[in-house]
């Protein structure tokens, strides 16, 4: 939720203070009923997000210390005029009468975001609660202990061409409740207790490039594993070679699980959201399901962001990809500022046993640059392979292609399917015949 200009963040005294979802939802329902009497010609949507969290960090040889503990509340309102669909929006931090009053009085029009007479995602009215079975937050002592153990593991990680040393790390756990009250009596609340951790390591040899930060995440605190850092570092260890002798051309390209997660997130949004209605041919490696009900899913749950029940669906089966632009149960709101749209929530690609082959480019880092003409430029770092020989390391290589061409050229999946902090689960992916410029 985008925050407004009104300041105000309330601090929690201990890690035991967590949002009470039922109480928050009842408060929002009372506010909605009261405001509906005032806005007789408009439909109202109210959103409230309440979060409490704790972070412990460490830098260098210093002992782990508590970096932050606190609680944040925010409220937002969307006002849609029934005739013409003109939408006004405002958001504010805090959740009391003054915060809500400020949001109502300061709601401003959203350009070109009208709904043409009414929201098509309105439900018949239902109260839905999706609460994690385990919502215990760890204590500061538990976080310190986890970080201390993880620091020792970081010291043993393989480096990129040489030894590394931990520089900085933090671990964070937060409990969040998100309430939505809207059209047709819709009233939902979802609670999640998630954990994240980041580690930054440095090469002892100053000539070597600094490795990128490592991220791990989990839906449950008791399942957050620093071993995920070791898995990522093991893939990056393949980047060992001289910075010379590279050549360009059409070749197979394998994206490690870490790089594939970024690519999958971009592709499923572009090709399997509610933006196009045509089926597309895909390669045998492009088998993707959206599974918002998976226990490990960082996002999603029993209902979508418009209150409709969710289920597992196939996005691509290795032959064709499908679109579900009218499917209820798959509405997502990246921001409450926007109306719901059909978007994948938890893309999953199963593990694969395919051999990536003896030649090609192994990419362990990439950035996706969509251009206005529909072309995507993939900026990649990776290592070339010729038979049993590895090297050299190539940084800043470019692949110019389109999303449709990419999924058609996806020929295989390699290794275990790993969760990512991006909300994607995928193994390494093999794409054949991509034009590479080095």
N, C-alpha and C positions, 0 to 999 in steps of 0.2 A: 504494500500500500504506500502510495506516495504521501509523504508527510506535508502538512501545510506549514504556514508561517508561525502558527501559534506554538510557543515553546512550552515544555513541561514534561519531564520524565521523573516518575516516582521511583525511589530506590527501595529495594527489598532488603530487609535486615539479615535474613539467613536464607540458605538454600532450600529450606522447607516451605517457603511461601510460593505456592503455585496457583495458577488460575483455576477457579472453580467454574467449569464450563456451563453447568446448568444455571448457575446464578447469573453469569454473564449473558446468557441467552434470554433469560427472563427480563433482565434490565433492558436489553435491546428491543424486545417485543413491546414492553411498556412504552418506550420512546417512540417506536414506530406507530403504535395506536394513537398516541397523542398528536404526533405530527400529521398523520393522515387526515385528521379533522381540519387541519389548516390548509393542506394542499389537496383540495377536493378535485382539481382537474389534472393532477399529476400522479404518476406512480413513483413511489419512494423505494429506494434500496438503502439499507443501513448496514455498515460493516464495522466490526470491532475486532481488533487484534490485541491480545494480551500475552506478554511473554516475560518469563523470568529465567535468568541464566547465570552461569558462572564460568569464568575463564582463568586458567592457570598457565603461566608462561615461563620460559627460561631462555636466557641469553648467555652464550659462552659457558664459562665455568661457574656462573652464579647458581645458587640453589633455586628451585622452582618457587615462584611467588604468585600470589593471587593478583591477577591483572584487573579483574573487574567482577563485580557482583551487583546485579540490579534488575529492575523491572521496568518494562516499557509498555505503555498503552497507547493505542491510536484509534480514532474513529473516523469514518468517511461516509459521505452521503452522495448518492446519485439521484437526481430529480429529473424524471422524463415526462414531458408534457404529452398527454394522450393524443392530441391532434398535432400532427407534424413531426412528432418524435424528437423535439429539441431537448438536448440533455445538458444539465448543469451538474457540476461536481465540485466538492471541496473536501479537504481532509485536515485533521488537526491531531496533535499529540495530546495525551491525557484522555480520560473518559469520566467526565462529570457533566453536570448541567451546563456549565460555562463552555466546555469544549464542544458539546453538541450544538449549543446555540451559536457559537462562532462559526461552525461549519455550515449551518443552515443559512445564516445571514451572509456568508461570503461565498456561497456556491456560484461559480462562474460557468458560462457556456463552454462546451467542448466543440471545437471546430470539426465539422463534417463527421460527426459521430452519432447522428440521429438514428432512431430505430424505425422510422417510417410508420408511425402509428401504433406501435406496441411491441413489447419484447416477445419474440417467438419462443424463448426458452422458459417462459413463465409456467409454473406447475400449478396443480390444483390445490396446493396448500398442504404442507406436511411438516412435521417436526422430526428432524433426523439428528441423531447424535452418533458420532464416530470417535470413539475414545480408545487410545492405546491400552492394551491389557496391562502393560508395565509402564508407569509414568513417574518412577522414582528418579529424582535428580541425585547425582553423586554429591558427596560432601567435598569441601576443599582438600581434606586429607586424602581422599580417594583419588582425586585428580592429580595431586602432587605425586602420589605413589605411582600412578600410571605413567606420568611424564618422566619420572626418574628411571623407571624400567625401560622406557622407550629410548631414553638418551643413550643408554648402554647399547641398545640394538642399533642405533644410528651410527655409532662408532665402528660397527662391524660391517656396514653396508659396502658393497662394491662401488668403486668410483668410476668416473668416466675417464678412463685412460690412466688412472693413478689413485692414490689414497685420498680420502676425504675426511673432513672434521666437522662435527655438528656446529652450527653457528647459532641457530635460533629454533625454538619450537614452542607451540602452544596447543592446549587441548581445551575444548569448550563443550559444555552441555547446556541445553536450554529446553524448557517446556513451554509450548505455545498453544493457545486456544484461539481459533478464528470463528467468529459468529457472523452469519448473514441472515438478514430478515428482509424480505422483499415482496414481489408481486404475488398475488393469489394466495397469500398466507404462508409463503415459503419461510421456514425458520430452520436453520441448520447450525450445528457447531461441530468442529473437528479439533481434536487435541492430538499433539504429537510431542514426544520427547526424543530429541535427536542429539547426536554427538558428532563433533568434527575435530580433526587435528591437522596441524600443518607443521612441516619440518623443512628447514633450510640448511643445506650443507654447503661447505666450501672446499674446493680442491686445494690440497697442500702445495701443489705445484702451481705457482702463479701464472704460468704459461697456458695452462689448461682452462677451458671455459667453465664458468661457474654453473653447476647443475641447477636446474629449475627446482622450485619448491615442490615438495611431495605432499599430497593431500589424501586423507582417508576419512570416511564418514560412515555412520551407521544409524539405523532407525532406533536402535536400543543402545544405551550406554554400556550394558554388560557384554555387548558383542562388538564393541569397538576394538579392533586389533591393529596394533602397530606392525604386524607382519605384512600388512598391505604395503607399507613403505618398502619392505624388502622385495616384494614382488615387482613393484615399479622400478626399483633400482636395478634389479636383475635384467629387466628388459633394456634399460638404458646402458647397461654395461656393454651391449653390442656396439655402442658407438666408440670404438677404439680403432684408430687408424690415422694415417697421415692426411694432412689437408692438401692433397695434390692428386693429380691424375684422374679427375672425374671426367665423365663424358655424358653427353645428352643423347636422347633417343627414346624410342617407344620400348617399354619394358614392363614386366610385372612389378607391382608395388605392394608391399605388405605393410600395413599399419599395425603397430603393436596395440595391445588392448587399451593402453592409456590414450594413444592418439586416436584409435578407432572410436572411443567414447565421444570425443569432441566431434568427429565426423558424423557419427550416427545421430547425435543430438541435432545437428544442423540438417541432415538429410530427412529425418522423419518429420521434422517441423515443415520443411519445404514441400515434401512429396506426399505425406500422409495426413496432413491437417485438412481443415475445411476450406482450402483455397482452390482446389481443382476437382473436377468431377469425373475425369477420364481415368481408365485403367492404364497402367504403364508396364511394359515388359521389364523384368529384372533378371539378374544373373542367378545361378544356383546357390551362391553363397548368401544372397540377400533374403533371409528368412527371419522376419521380425514380427514379434507380437507386442501388444501393449497390455501390460498386466498391472493395473492399478491396485488389485487386491493382494498382490504378493506381499508376504510379511516383511520383506526387507526393503520394500519400495519407500524411498525417501519422500515421495509426493504421491498424492492420490489417496484412495481409501474406498469406503463403502458407497459413497455417492460423489458425483462430480460437483463442479463449482456452481451449478445451477440447481442442485438438489436431486438430480435423477440418479437412480441406482446404477452402479457400474458393473462391468464384467470384463473378462479377458477377451480380446479380439485379435484376429490376425491382420497385420498390416501388409505383409508380403510373404509369399509361400515358395519363393525360389523360381517362380515362373512369371507371376504378375503381382503388381502392387495395387491395392484398392484404396478407395477414398470413402469416407463415411461422413459427408458434410452435414447430413441431417440426423445423424445418430444421437439420440439422447443418451446420456450416461458418459459422454466424452467431452463435455464442455469444460474448458479451462480458462482461467483468468490469470495471465501473468501479472497483471496489476488490476486492482479493483477499479481503477480509473476507466478501464476498457470493458465493453460488454463481453460475455463469454463467447468463445469460439472453439471449434472442434480442433483439439490438439492432442497428440500422444502424451501420455503422462509418465509411464515407466517402460520405455522400450527395452526389450530383452532379445538378444540373439544367443542361441544355445552354443555350447562348446563344439569345437570341430576337430577332426582328425586329419584334415587335408595337409599335405606337404606343400610348403610355399615354393618349393623348387630350388634349384641351385643357383639361379641368376636373378638379379633384380635389385630393387632398392628397399631397404628396411627403414621405415619412417617411424621415429619415436616422438616427434613433436611437430605440430602443425598449427597454422592459423588459417581460418576460412575467410576469404574476402569475396562476398557476392557483389557483382557489378550490375549496373542498371540494365544492361542488355541481356541478362540471364546467364552470363558466363560467370563461373566461379574460378577464382584463383586460389589454389592451395599452396601456401608457403610452408615448406617442410625442411626439417633437419633429419638426417638419417645416414645410413652407411650402405655402401654398395657391396654386392657380393658377386663373385665370379667363381662358380664351382665351390670348392672348399675354402677359397680365400675370402677373407673379410677385409674391407677397406677400399677406398679411403672414406673418412668422415666428410659428409657434404652438408654444409649449412646454407640455408636460404635458397634451396632448390624450388622450382616453380612447376606446378601442374595447372594448365588451363583446360577447363572442361565444363560440362553442365551437370546438374544433379541427375537428370535422366540418364546421361551417358555413364555416370559413375555407378549407379545401381545396376545398369545392364552389364557392366564389366566386373561386378563382384562375383568371383568364381569360387571362393572358398573361405572357410573359417578354420583357424589354427589355435589349438591349445584350449585351456580352461576359460570359461566365461566368468569375468570378474566384475564386481560392482564398482561404480565410479561415483565420486562426489557430485557428478553432473546428473545423477538420477538415472543412469543408463547402465545396463549389464551387457557386456559383450566380450568375446574373445578377440584375438588378432584377426584381421580381415585381409584377404588377398584380392587385389584388383589387377586384371590382366590387360596389357596393351595400352597403358596410359602414356601419354607424351610428356616426357620430363625434360625440363630445361635446367641445367646446372651451371 
